[in-house]
Amino acid sequence: MSILDLQLTTLAGEPTTLGALGDKALLVVNVASRCGLTPQYGGLERLHERYADRGFSVVGAPCNQFMGQEPGTAEEIQNFCSATYGVTFPMLAKLDVNGDGRHPLYAELTQTADADGAAGDVQWNFEKFLLAPGGKVVGRFRPRTEPEDAGLVAAVEAVLPA
């Protein structure tokens, strides 16, 4: 089974898959509303808007595993993201990225090494995984890498389908 076929749930509670987004380059990011890195939502939205018409999408995956920094309900998360950062990119339902309850999506993503060659558990909120069209994971960017970091932007541009 391809990573694009794994069963997911949208923040609105609807079943989905990454493949349902079409043959796009995707940046999957575990997000949180009460984290010191939460302002990255702004950069993620700008990146999403900048490349959306070229076959790219950010996908937000809320996670409450890091010091309880995403405690809200789906409705609270949606309201916060849209009102505070104008988020228009797809958001998934809250999920676990580490541990025994790790979602199958993150079981796949965390096998990918970062630029230093380290794979394994997600370190914190706002860790980013870049998927090329077709679903191959081609990059991993740790939480402190800003969404508009030159290296991340270059990696996105390198896998844009259009």
Summary of the structure (lengths in Angstrom):
residues: 162
radius of gyration: 14.2
end to end distance: 25.7
largest distance: 39.3
contacts: 506
relative contact order: 0.22
helix: 31%
strand: 19%
